[in-house]
Amino acid sequence: MTVISGTGHWEQGRALYAEMTAFGERLRASGRLLAVESLLPDRHAVRVQLEQGRPQLRDGPFAETREMVGGFFLLECADRAEALALAQECPAVRFASVELRECAPCYRT
C-alpha cells in the first residue's frame, strides 16, 4: 500500500489532484491498482475507543503532527523494487512523503 501524506495549499490542490488522478488511471490500466481513495483532512477525523465498556469519541488523528494522510493507493506489485519504482513515479513525491507498506496481519513484525 502506498500512503500519501503532506501539507498543501488549496490554490495548488486542483492541479495536483488531477495529476494524482491521472497517475491512478495509469496504475489501473496497468492492472496494478486494487483500490485508491482520497481522505479528508485530519480535522474531520474521529477516534473511537472503549473505556469501561462505553464508547468514547475523540476528535482528530492519533497523534499531533504537521503532516496528514491524504489518501492511499493499494497496489499489486511483484516485489519491493517494483513498489519503490512506482512510488518514485507518483506525482506526490514532489510535494509530500510517499510511504510504502506491505499488507499483512497487524501482529506480523
Jmol script that loads the backbone (N, CA, C; Angstrom):
load data "model"
ATOM      1  N   MET A   1       0.844  -1.165   0.000  1.00  0.00           N
ATOM      2  CA  MET A   1       0.000   0.000   0.000  1.00  0.00           C
ATOM      3  C   MET A   1       0.888   1.225   0.000  1.00  0.00           C
ATOM      4  N   THR A   2       0.529   2.212  -0.759  1.00  0.00           N
ATOM      5  CA  THR A   2       1.228   3.486  -0.798  1.00  0.00           C
ATOM      6  C   THR A   2       0.356   4.512  -0.096  1.00  0.00           C
ATOM      7  N   VAL A   3       0.911   5.146   0.931  1.00  0.00           N
ATOM      8  CA  VAL A   3       0.185   6.154   1.696  1.00  0.00           C
ATOM      9  C   VAL A   3       0.787   7.506   1.364  1.00  0.00           C
ATOM     10  N   ILE A   4      -0.045   8.461   1.030  1.00  0.00           N
ATOM     11  CA  ILE A   4       0.411   9.799   0.674  1.00  0.00           C
ATOM     12  C   ILE A   4       0.141  10.733   1.846  1.00  0.00           C
ATOM     13  N   SER A   5       1.172  11.415   2.314  1.00  0.00           N
ATOM     14  CA  SER A   5       0.974  12.384   3.383  1.00  0.00           C
ATOM     15  C   SER A   5       1.735  13.654   3.042  1.00  0.00           C
ATOM     16  N   GLY A   6       1.250  14.770   3.531  1.00  0.00           N
ATOM     17  CA  GLY A   6       1.935  16.015   3.266  1.00  0.00           C
ATOM     18  C   GLY A   6       1.115  17.199   3.697  1.00  0.00           C
ATOM     19  N   THR A   7       1.666  18.346   3.458  1.00  0.00           N
ATOM     20  CA  THR A   7       0.961  19.586   3.728  1.00  0.00           C
ATOM     21  C   THR A   7       0.730  20.259   2.384  1.00  0.00           C
ATOM     22  N   GLY A   8      -0.362  20.956   2.226  1.00  0.00           N
ATOM     23  CA  GLY A   8      -0.657  21.529   0.920  1.00  0.00           C
ATOM     24  C   GLY A   8      -1.392  22.839   1.007  1.00  0.00           C
ATOM     25  N   HIS A   9      -1.614  23.430  -0.137  1.00  0.00           N
ATOM     26  CA  HIS A   9      -2.310  24.699  -0.249  1.00  0.00           C
ATOM     27  C   HIS A   9      -3.437  24.531  -1.252  1.00  0.00           C
ATOM     28  N   TRP A  10      -4.589  25.088  -0.942  1.00  0.00           N
ATOM     29  CA  TRP A  10      -5.766  24.920  -1.797  1.00  0.00           C
ATOM     30  C   TRP A  10      -5.555  25.432  -3.208  1.00  0.00           C
ATOM     31  N   GLU A  11      -4.771  26.508  -3.369  1.00  0.00           N
ATOM     32  CA  GLU A  11      -4.594  27.059  -4.705  1.00  0.00           C
ATOM     33  C   GLU A  11      -3.889  26.086  -5.648  1.00  0.00           C
ATOM     34  N   GLN A  12      -3.101  25.162  -5.099  1.00  0.00           N
ATOM     35  CA  GLN A  12      -2.436  24.149  -5.918  1.00  0.00           C
ATOM     36  C   GLN A  12      -3.226  22.841  -5.951  1.00  0.00           C
ATOM     37  N   GLY A  13      -4.197  22.723  -5.084  1.00  0.00           N
ATOM     38  CA  GLY A  13      -4.879  21.454  -4.871  1.00  0.00           C
ATOM     39  C   GLY A  13      -5.511  20.827  -6.090  1.00  0.00           C
ATOM     40  N   ARG A  14      -6.245  21.604  -6.864  1.00  0.00           N
ATOM     41  CA  ARG A  14      -6.958  21.031  -8.015  1.00  0.00           C
ATOM     42  C   ARG A  14      -5.993  20.472  -9.063  1.00  0.00           C
ATOM     43  N   ALA A  15      -4.939  21.186  -9.370  1.00  0.00           N
ATOM     44  CA  ALA A  15      -3.972  20.713 -10.372  1.00  0.00           C
ATOM     45  C   ALA A  15      -3.257  19.453  -9.882  1.00  0.00           C
ATOM     46  N   LEU A  16      -2.870  19.448  -8.622  1.00  0.00           N
ATOM     47  CA  LEU A  16      -2.193  18.278  -8.072  1.00  0.00           C
ATOM     48  C   LEU A  16      -3.134  17.078  -8.012  1.00  0.00           C
ATOM     49  N   TYR A  17      -4.391  17.330  -7.667  1.00  0.00           N
ATOM     50  CA  TYR A  17      -5.375  16.246  -7.622  1.00  0.00           C
ATOM     51  C   TYR A  17      -5.559  15.640  -9.016  1.00  0.00           C
ATOM     52  N   ALA A  18      -5.571  16.477 -10.033  1.00  0.00           N
ATOM     53  CA  ALA A  18      -5.692  15.988 -11.407  1.00  0.00           C
ATOM     54  C   ALA A  18      -4.494  15.112 -11.777  1.00  0.00           C
ATOM     55  N   GLU A  19      -3.295  15.509 -11.356  1.00  0.00           N
ATOM     56  CA  GLU A  19      -2.105  14.696 -11.610  1.00  0.00           C
ATOM     57  C   GLU A  19      -2.194  13.350 -10.898  1.00  0.00           C
ATOM     58  N   MET A  20      -2.651  13.376  -9.649  1.00  0.00           N
ATOM     59  CA  MET A  20      -2.778  12.138  -8.882  1.00  0.00           C
ATOM     60  C   MET A  20      -3.835  11.222  -9.504  1.00  0.00           C
ATOM     61  N   THR A  21      -4.925  11.802  -9.997  1.00  0.00           N
ATOM     62  CA  THR A  21      -5.975  11.015 -10.649  1.00  0.00           C
ATOM     63  C   THR A  21      -5.437  10.369 -11.921  1.00  0.00           C
ATOM     64  N   ALA A  22      -4.672  11.100 -12.698  1.00  0.00           N
ATOM     65  CA  ALA A  22      -4.081  10.556 -13.922  1.00  0.00           C
ATOM     66  C   ALA A  22      -3.097   9.425 -13.576  1.00  0.00           C
ATOM     67  N   PHE A  23      -2.317   9.604 -12.520  1.00  0.00           N
ATOM     68  CA  PHE A  23      -1.394   8.558 -12.059  1.00  0.00           C
ATOM     69  C   PHE A  23      -2.190   7.303 -11.694  1.00  0.00           C
ATOM     70  N   GLY A  24      -3.277   7.482 -10.959  1.00  0.00           N
ATOM     71  CA  GLY A  24      -4.135   6.355 -10.590  1.00  0.00           C
ATOM     72  C   GLY A  24      -4.702   5.643 -11.803  1.00  0.00           C
ATOM     73  N   GLU A  25      -5.093   6.399 -12.818  1.00  0.00           N
ATOM     74  CA  GLU A  25      -5.627   5.788 -14.042  1.00  0.00           C
ATOM     75  C   GLU A  25      -4.562   4.980 -14.776  1.00  0.00           C
ATOM     76  N   ARG A  26      -3.321   5.476 -14.770  1.00  0.00           N
ATOM     77  CA  ARG A  26      -2.226   4.698 -15.376  1.00  0.00           C
ATOM     78  C   ARG A  26      -2.002   3.402 -14.609  1.00  0.00           C
ATOM     79  N   LEU A  27      -2.058   3.463 -13.276  1.00  0.00           N
ATOM     80  CA  LEU A  27      -1.911   2.249 -12.471  1.00  0.00           C
ATOM     81  C   LEU A  27      -3.052   1.274 -12.742  1.00  0.00           C
ATOM     82  N   ARG A  28      -4.267   1.794 -12.875  1.00  0.00           N
ATOM     83  CA  ARG A  28      -5.436   0.950 -13.165  1.00  0.00           C
ATOM     84  C   ARG A  28      -5.261   0.268 -14.521  1.00  0.00           C
ATOM     85  N   ALA A  29      -4.842   1.031 -15.522  1.00  0.00           N
ATOM     86  CA  ALA A  29      -4.656   0.485 -16.872  1.00  0.00           C
ATOM     87  C   ALA A  29      -3.576  -0.600 -16.895  1.00  0.00           C
ATOM     88  N   SER A  30      -2.586  -0.490 -16.007  1.00  0.00           N
ATOM     89  CA  SER A  30      -1.509  -1.488 -15.957  1.00  0.00           C
ATOM     90  C   SER A  30      -1.918  -2.743 -15.190  1.00  0.00           C
ATOM     91  N   GLY A  31      -3.086  -2.695 -14.530  1.00  0.00           N
ATOM     92  CA  GLY A  31      -3.554  -3.845 -13.764  1.00  0.00           C
ATOM     93  C   GLY A  31      -2.996  -3.928 -12.361  1.00  0.00           C
ATOM     94  N   ARG A  32      -2.247  -2.921 -11.907  1.00  0.00           N
ATOM     95  CA  ARG A  32      -1.639  -2.952 -10.572  1.00  0.00           C
ATOM     96  C   ARG A  32      -2.535  -2.366  -9.477  1.00  0.00           C
ATOM     97  N   LEU A  33      -3.470  -1.512  -9.844  1.00  0.00           N
ATOM     98  CA  LEU A  33      -4.273  -0.788  -8.863  1.00  0.00           C
ATOM     99  C   LEU A  33      -5.418  -1.660  -8.345  1.00  0.00           C
ATOM    100  N   LEU A  34      -5.432  -1.886  -7.026  1.00  0.00           N
ATOM    101  CA  LEU A  34      -6.508  -2.639  -6.385  1.00  0.00           C
ATOM    102  C   LEU A  34      -7.545  -1.711  -5.769  1.00  0.00           C
ATOM    103  N   ALA A  35      -7.098  -0.580  -5.228  1.00  0.00           N
ATOM    104  CA  ALA A  35      -8.002   0.400  -4.610  1.00  0.00           C
ATOM    105  C   ALA A  35      -7.267   1.730  -4.495  1.00  0.00           C
ATOM    106  N   VAL A  36      -8.030   2.807  -4.487  1.00  0.00           N
ATOM    107  CA  VAL A  36      -7.475   4.145  -4.297  1.00  0.00           C
ATOM    108  C   VAL A  36      -8.548   5.007  -3.653  1.00  0.00           C
ATOM    109  N   GLU A  37      -8.167   5.824  -2.707  1.00  0.00           N
ATOM    110  CA  GLU A  37      -9.098   6.756  -2.062  1.00  0.00           C
ATOM    111  C   GLU A  37      -8.351   7.995  -1.605  1.00  0.00           C
ATOM    112  N   SER A  38      -9.014   9.117  -1.684  1.00  0.00           N
ATOM    113  CA  SER A  38      -8.543  10.353  -1.067  1.00  0.00           C
ATOM    114  C   SER A  38      -9.228  10.461   0.289  1.00  0.00           C
ATOM    115  N   LEU A  39      -8.575  11.118   1.224  1.00  0.00           N
ATOM    116  CA  LEU A  39      -9.121  11.281   2.571  1.00  0.00           C
ATOM    117  C   LEU A  39      -9.260  12.755   2.901  1.00  0.00           C
ATOM    118  N   LEU A  40     -10.304  13.089   3.643  1.00  0.00           N
ATOM    119  CA  LEU A  40     -10.480  14.467   4.114  1.00  0.00           C
ATOM    120  C   LEU A  40      -9.392  14.806   5.130  1.00  0.00           C
ATOM    121  N   PRO A  41      -9.127  16.082   5.359  1.00  0.00           N
ATOM    122  CA  PRO A  41      -8.126  16.492   6.338  1.00  0.00           C
ATOM    123  C   PRO A  41      -8.434  15.971   7.751  1.00  0.00           C
ATOM    124  N   ASP A  42      -7.401  15.968   8.586  1.00  0.00           N
ATOM    125  CA  ASP A  42      -7.491  15.450   9.955  1.00  0.00           C
ATOM    126  C   ASP A  42      -8.599  16.082  10.778  1.00  0.00           C
ATOM    127  N   ARG A  43      -8.938  17.321  10.502  1.00  0.00           N
ATOM    128  CA  ARG A  43      -9.971  17.987  11.317  1.00  0.00           C
ATOM    129  C   ARG A  43     -11.325  17.284  11.205  1.00  0.00           C
ATOM    130  N   HIS A  44     -11.493  16.421  10.196  1.00  0.00           N
ATOM    131  CA  HIS A  44     -12.724  15.656  10.030  1.00  0.00           C
ATOM    132  C   HIS A  44     -12.658  14.281  10.704  1.00  0.00           C
ATOM    133  N   ALA A  45     -11.502  13.944  11.253  1.00  0.00           N
ATOM    134  CA  ALA A  45     -11.303  12.608  11.825  1.00  0.00           C
ATOM    135  C   ALA A  45     -11.935  12.489  13.208  1.00  0.00           C
ATOM    136  N   VAL A  46     -12.305  11.288  13.546  1.00  0.00           N
ATOM    137  CA  VAL A  46     -12.782  10.967  14.896  1.00  0.00           C
ATOM    138  C   VAL A  46     -12.188   9.617  15.283  1.00  0.00           C
ATOM    139  N   ARG A  47     -11.767   9.501  16.524  1.00  0.00           N
ATOM    140  CA  ARG A  47     -11.243   8.239  17.052  1.00  0.00           C
ATOM    141  C   ARG A  47     -12.288   7.643  17.983  1.00  0.00           C
ATOM    142  N   VAL A  48     -12.443   6.353  17.921  1.00  0.00           N
ATOM    143  CA  VAL A  48     -13.398   5.644  18.770  1.00  0.00           C
ATOM    144  C   VAL A  48     -12.621   4.686  19.652  1.00  0.00           C
ATOM    145  N   GLN A  49     -12.846   4.769  20.963  1.00  0.00           N
ATOM    146  CA  GLN A  49     -12.211   3.871  21.926  1.00  0.00           C
ATOM    147  C   GLN A  49     -13.253   3.448  22.947  1.00  0.00           C
ATOM    148  N   LEU A  50     -13.046   2.285  23.509  1.00  0.00           N
ATOM    149  CA  LEU A  50     -13.904   1.843  24.604  1.00  0.00           C
ATOM    150  C   LEU A  50     -13.191   2.108  25.929  1.00  0.00           C
ATOM    151  N   GLU A  51     -13.888   2.759  26.831  1.00  0.00           N
ATOM    152  CA  GLU A  51     -13.386   2.979  28.188  1.00  0.00           C
ATOM    153  C   GLU A  51     -14.460   2.496  29.146  1.00  0.00           C
ATOM    154  N   GLN A  52     -14.104   1.528  29.950  1.00  0.00           N
ATOM    155  CA  GLN A  52     -15.041   0.916  30.890  1.00  0.00           C
ATOM    156  C   GLN A  52     -16.307   0.447  30.162  1.00  0.00           C
ATOM    157  N   GLY A  53     -16.096  -0.122  28.976  1.00  0.00           N
ATOM    158  CA  GLY A  53     -17.205  -0.674  28.206  1.00  0.00           C
ATOM    159  C   GLY A  53     -18.067   0.330  27.466  1.00  0.00           C
ATOM    160  N   ARG A  54     -17.724   1.610  27.547  1.00  0.00           N
ATOM    161  CA  ARG A  54     -18.510   2.649  26.874  1.00  0.00           C
ATOM    162  C   ARG A  54     -17.685   3.302  25.767  1.00  0.00           C
ATOM    163  N   PRO A  55     -18.313   3.520  24.612  1.00  0.00           N
ATOM    164  CA  PRO A  55     -17.567   4.166  23.527  1.00  0.00           C
ATOM    165  C   PRO A  55     -17.267   5.631  23.849  1.00  0.00           C
ATOM    166  N   GLN A  56     -16.044   6.007  23.571  1.00  0.00           N
ATOM    167  CA  GLN A  56     -15.611   7.396  23.734  1.00  0.00           C
ATOM    168  C   GLN A  56     -15.175   7.895  22.361  1.00  0.00           C
ATOM    169  N   LEU A  57     -15.689   9.044  21.976  1.00  0.00           N
ATOM    170  CA  LEU A  57     -15.342   9.649  20.691  1.00  0.00           C
ATOM    171  C   LEU A  57     -14.419  10.823  20.933  1.00  0.00           C
ATOM    172  N   ARG A  58     -13.327  10.848  20.193  1.00  0.00           N
ATOM    173  CA  ARG A  58     -12.356  11.935  20.325  1.00  0.00           C
ATOM    174  C   ARG A  58     -12.060  12.506  18.946  1.00  0.00           C
ATOM    175  N   ASP A  59     -11.947  13.811  18.867  1.00  0.00           N
ATOM    176  CA  ASP A  59     -11.645  14.458  17.601  1.00  0.00           C
ATOM    177  C   ASP A  59     -10.198  14.211  17.203  1.00  0.00           C
ATOM    178  N   GLY A  60      -9.982  14.234  15.897  1.00  0.00           N
ATOM    179  CA  GLY A  60      -8.636  14.286  15.356  1.00  0.00           C
ATOM    180  C   GLY A  60      -7.929  12.966  15.186  1.00  0.00           C
ATOM    181  N   PRO A  61      -6.708  13.067  14.648  1.00  0.00           N
ATOM    182  CA  PRO A  61      -5.888  11.880  14.396  1.00  0.00           C
ATOM    183  C   PRO A  61      -5.281  11.347  15.688  1.00  0.00           C
ATOM    184  N   PHE A  62      -4.571  10.236  15.575  1.00  0.00           N
ATOM    185  CA  PHE A  62      -3.964   9.597  16.742  1.00  0.00           C
ATOM    186  C   PHE A  62      -2.936  10.478  17.430  1.00  0.00           C
ATOM    187  N   ALA A  63      -2.100  11.150  16.665  1.00  0.00           N
ATOM    188  CA  ALA A  63      -1.013  11.935  17.257  1.00  0.00           C
ATOM    189  C   ALA A  63      -0.997  13.333  16.652  1.00  0.00           C
ATOM    190  N   GLU A  64      -0.447  14.255  17.401  1.00  0.00           N
ATOM    191  CA  GLU A  64      -0.254  15.594  16.873  1.00  0.00           C
ATOM    192  C   GLU A  64       0.837  15.526  15.811  1.00  0.00           C
ATOM    193  N   THR A  65       0.576  16.099  14.671  1.00  0.00           N
ATOM    194  CA  THR A  65       1.535  16.051  13.585  1.00  0.00           C
ATOM    195  C   THR A  65       1.291  17.207  12.632  1.00  0.00           C
ATOM    196  N   ARG A  66       2.312  17.573  11.895  1.00  0.00           N
ATOM    197  CA  ARG A  66       2.148  18.619  10.889  1.00  0.00           C
ATOM    198  C   ARG A  66       1.762  18.014   9.549  1.00  0.00           C
ATOM    199  N   GLU A  67       1.893  16.723   9.425  1.00  0.00           N
ATOM    200  CA  GLU A  67       1.524  16.048   8.190  1.00  0.00           C
ATOM    201  C   GLU A  67       0.187  15.362   8.362  1.00  0.00           C
ATOM    202  N   MET A  68      -0.414  15.014   7.254  1.00  0.00           N
ATOM    203  CA  MET A  68      -1.674  14.284   7.276  1.00  0.00           C
ATOM    204  C   MET A  68      -1.624  13.207   6.204  1.00  0.00           C
ATOM    205  N   VAL A  69      -2.400  12.180   6.388  1.00  0.00           N
ATOM    206  CA  VAL A  69      -2.544  11.168   5.352  1.00  0.00           C
ATOM    207  C   VAL A  69      -3.615  11.672   4.402  1.00  0.00           C
ATOM    208  N   GLY A  70      -3.235  11.920   3.164  1.00  0.00           N
ATOM    209  CA  GLY A  70      -4.151  12.499   2.199  1.00  0.00           C
ATOM    210  C   GLY A  70      -4.883  11.476   1.358  1.00  0.00           C
ATOM    211  N   GLY A  71      -4.407  10.232   1.396  1.00  0.00           N
ATOM    212  CA  GLY A  71      -5.044   9.189   0.617  1.00  0.00           C
ATOM    213  C   GLY A  71      -4.128   7.993   0.488  1.00  0.00           C
ATOM    214  N   PHE A  72      -4.578   7.023  -0.289  1.00  0.00           N
ATOM    215  CA  PHE A  72      -3.749   5.836  -0.478  1.00  0.00           C
ATOM    216  C   PHE A  72      -4.024   5.198  -1.829  1.00  0.00           C
ATOM    217  N   PHE A  73      -3.044   4.456  -2.296  1.00  0.00           N
ATOM    218  CA  PHE A  73      -3.150   3.575  -3.443  1.00  0.00           C
ATOM    219  C   PHE A  73      -2.830   2.181  -2.928  1.00  0.00           C
ATOM    220  N   LEU A  74      -3.701   1.224  -3.156  1.00  0.00           N
ATOM    221  CA  LEU A  74      -3.434  -0.172  -2.823  1.00  0.00           C
ATOM    222  C   LEU A  74      -3.045  -0.850  -4.126  1.00  0.00           C
ATOM    223  N   LEU A  75      -1.788  -1.300  -4.194  1.00  0.00           N
ATOM    224  CA  LEU A  75      -1.222  -1.813  -5.435  1.00  0.00           C
ATOM    225  C   LEU A  75      -0.831  -3.278  -5.308  1.00  0.00           C
ATOM    226  N   GLU A  76      -0.868  -3.967  -6.408  1.00  0.00           N
ATOM    227  CA  GLU A  76      -0.350  -5.326  -6.505  1.00  0.00           C
ATOM    228  C   GLU A  76       0.999  -5.219  -7.205  1.00  0.00           C
ATOM    229  N   CYS A  77       2.064  -5.479  -6.467  1.00  0.00           N
ATOM    230  CA  CYS A  77       3.412  -5.380  -7.017  1.00  0.00           C
ATOM    231  C   CYS A  77       4.121  -6.720  -6.870  1.00  0.00           C
ATOM    232  N   ALA A  78       4.994  -7.013  -7.805  1.00  0.00           N
ATOM    233  CA  ALA A  78       5.736  -8.276  -7.777  1.00  0.00           C
ATOM    234  C   ALA A  78       6.696  -8.322  -6.597  1.00  0.00           C
ATOM    235  N   ASP A  79       7.277  -7.168  -6.251  1.00  0.00           N
ATOM    236  CA  ASP A  79       8.264  -7.134  -5.172  1.00  0.00           C
ATOM    237  C   ASP A  79       8.466  -5.690  -4.707  1.00  0.00           C
ATOM    238  N   ARG A  80       9.322  -5.541  -3.715  1.00  0.00           N
ATOM    239  CA  ARG A  80       9.605  -4.220  -3.140  1.00  0.00           C
ATOM    240  C   ARG A  80      10.198  -3.270  -4.180  1.00  0.00           C
ATOM    241  N   ALA A  81      11.058  -3.797  -5.044  1.00  0.00           N
ATOM    242  CA  ALA A  81      11.695  -2.955  -6.059  1.00  0.00           C
ATOM    243  C   ALA A  81      10.650  -2.332  -6.988  1.00  0.00           C
ATOM    244  N   GLU A  82       9.647  -3.104  -7.385  1.00  0.00           N
ATOM    245  CA  GLU A  82       8.599  -2.566  -8.238  1.00  0.00           C
ATOM    246  C   GLU A  82       7.788  -1.497  -7.495  1.00  0.00           C
ATOM    247  N   ALA A  83       7.484  -1.762  -6.232  1.00  0.00           N
ATOM    248  CA  ALA A  83       6.737  -0.784  -5.431  1.00  0.00           C
ATOM    249  C   ALA A  83       7.521   0.518  -5.292  1.00  0.00           C
ATOM    250  N   LEU A  84       8.814   0.426  -5.050  1.00  0.00           N
ATOM    251  CA  LEU A  84       9.644   1.624  -4.931  1.00  0.00           C
ATOM    252  C   LEU A  84       9.712   2.392  -6.244  1.00  0.00           C
ATOM    253  N   ALA A  85       9.803   1.679  -7.350  1.00  0.00           N
ATOM    254  CA  ALA A  85       9.841   2.340  -8.658  1.00  0.00           C
ATOM    255  C   ALA A  85       8.533   3.084  -8.922  1.00  0.00           C
ATOM    256  N   LEU A  86       7.403   2.459  -8.595  1.00  0.00           N
ATOM    257  CA  LEU A  86       6.112   3.128  -8.791  1.00  0.00           C
ATOM    258  C   LEU A  86       5.969   4.338  -7.879  1.00  0.00           C
ATOM    259  N   ALA A  87       6.443   4.221  -6.640  1.00  0.00           N
ATOM    260  CA  ALA A  87       6.367   5.348  -5.706  1.00  0.00           C
ATOM    261  C   ALA A  87       7.151   6.546  -6.229  1.00  0.00           C
ATOM    262  N   GLN A  88       8.260   6.290  -6.873  1.00  0.00           N
ATOM    263  CA  GLN A  88       9.068   7.377  -7.418  1.00  0.00           C
ATOM    264  C   GLN A  88       8.388   8.055  -8.602  1.00  0.00           C
ATOM    265  N   GLU A  89       7.460   7.374  -9.265  1.00  0.00           N
ATOM    266  CA  GLU A  89       6.694   7.957 -10.369  1.00  0.00           C
ATOM    267  C   GLU A  89       5.483   8.751  -9.883  1.00  0.00           C
ATOM    268  N   CYS A  90       5.108   8.560  -8.637  1.00  0.00           N
ATOM    269  CA  CYS A  90       3.925   9.215  -8.093  1.00  0.00           C
ATOM    270  C   CYS A  90       4.140  10.729  -8.030  1.00  0.00           C
ATOM    271  N   PRO A  91       3.207  11.517  -8.559  1.00  0.00           N
ATOM    272  CA  PRO A  91       3.363  12.975  -8.509  1.00  0.00           C
ATOM    273  C   PRO A  91       3.526  13.520  -7.091  1.00  0.00           C
ATOM    274  N   ALA A  92       3.016  12.822  -6.091  1.00  0.00           N
ATOM    275  CA  ALA A  92       3.081  13.310  -4.713  1.00  0.00           C
ATOM    276  C   ALA A  92       4.499  13.412  -4.169  1.00  0.00           C
ATOM    277  N   VAL A  93       5.463  12.713  -4.753  1.00  0.00           N
ATOM    278  CA  VAL A  93       6.832  12.803  -4.230  1.00  0.00           C
ATOM    279  C   VAL A  93       7.387  14.213  -4.354  1.00  0.00           C
ATOM    280  N   ARG A  94       6.800  15.032  -5.230  1.00  0.00           N
ATOM    281  CA  ARG A  94       7.261  16.414  -5.376  1.00  0.00           C
ATOM    282  C   ARG A  94       6.818  17.313  -4.231  1.00  0.00           C
ATOM    283  N   PHE A  95       5.729  16.952  -3.522  1.00  0.00           N
ATOM    284  CA  PHE A  95       5.192  17.850  -2.506  1.00  0.00           C
ATOM    285  C   PHE A  95       4.868  17.175  -1.178  1.00  0.00           C
ATOM    286  N   ALA A  96       5.110  15.864  -1.068  1.00  0.00           N
ATOM    287  CA  ALA A  96       4.734  15.142   0.150  1.00  0.00           C
ATOM    288  C   ALA A  96       5.633  13.921   0.324  1.00  0.00           C
ATOM    289  N   SER A  97       5.408  13.222   1.408  1.00  0.00           N
ATOM    290  CA  SER A  97       6.072  11.942   1.627  1.00  0.00           C
ATOM    291  C   SER A  97       5.202  10.840   1.061  1.00  0.00           C
ATOM    292  N   VAL A  98       5.820   9.883   0.403  1.00  0.00           N
ATOM    293  CA  VAL A  98       5.113   8.707  -0.079  1.00  0.00           C
ATOM    294  C   VAL A  98       5.666   7.526   0.720  1.00  0.00           C
ATOM    295  N   GLU A  99       4.805   6.932   1.505  1.00  0.00           N
ATOM    296  CA  GLU A  99       5.200   5.839   2.391  1.00  0.00           C
ATOM    297  C   GLU A  99       4.730   4.520   1.799  1.00  0.00           C
ATOM    298  N   LEU A 100       5.591   3.542   1.764  1.00  0.00           N
ATOM    299  CA  LEU A 100       5.233   2.218   1.273  1.00  0.00           C
ATOM    300  C   LEU A 100       5.055   1.278   2.449  1.00  0.00           C
ATOM    301  N   ARG A 101       3.990   0.512   2.415  1.00  0.00           N
ATOM    302  CA  ARG A 101       3.727  -0.509   3.434  1.00  0.00           C
ATOM    303  C   ARG A 101       3.210  -1.764   2.750  1.00  0.00           C
ATOM    304  N   GLU A 102       3.678  -2.879   3.219  1.00  0.00           N
ATOM    305  CA  GLU A 102       3.183  -4.160   2.726  1.00  0.00           C
ATOM    306  C   GLU A 102       1.949  -4.537   3.508  1.00  0.00           C
ATOM    307  N   CYS A 103       0.950  -5.072   2.845  1.00  0.00           N
ATOM    308  CA  CYS A 103      -0.253  -5.549   3.546  1.00  0.00           C
ATOM    309  C   CYS A 103       0.067  -6.894   4.196  1.00  0.00           C
ATOM    310  N   ALA A 104      -0.278  -7.019   5.459  1.00  0.00           N
ATOM    311  CA  ALA A 104      -0.021  -8.232   6.220  1.00  0.00           C
ATOM    312  C   ALA A 104      -0.818  -8.147   7.521  1.00  0.00           C
ATOM    313  N   PRO A 105      -0.985  -9.259   8.213  1.00  0.00           N
ATOM    314  CA  PRO A 105      -1.658  -9.201   9.527  1.00  0.00           C
ATOM    315  C   PRO A 105      -0.930  -8.223  10.460  1.00  0.00           C
ATOM    316  N   CYS A 106      -1.694  -7.482  11.254  1.00  0.00           N
ATOM    317  CA  CYS A 106      -1.115  -6.421  12.106  1.00  0.00           C
ATOM    318  C   CYS A 106      -0.152  -6.969  13.161  1.00  0.00           C
ATOM    319  N   TYR A 107      -0.224  -8.244  13.497  1.00  0.00           N
ATOM    320  CA  TYR A 107       0.671  -8.810  14.509  1.00  0.00           C
ATOM    321  C   TYR A 107       2.020  -9.224  13.931  1.00  0.00           C
ATOM    322  N   ARG A 108       2.141  -9.223  12.615  1.00  0.00           N
ATOM    323  CA  ARG A 108       3.408  -9.592  11.982  1.00  0.00           C
ATOM    324  C   ARG A 108       4.418  -8.471  12.170  1.00  0.00           C
ATOM    325  N   THR A 109       5.626  -8.815  12.516  1.00  0.00           N
ATOM    326  CA  THR A 109       6.659  -7.797  12.714  1.00  0.00           C
ATOM    327  C   THR A 109       7.739  -7.888  11.678  1.00  0.00           C
TER     328      THR A 109
END
end "model"
wireframe off; spacefill off
backbone 0.3
color backbone group
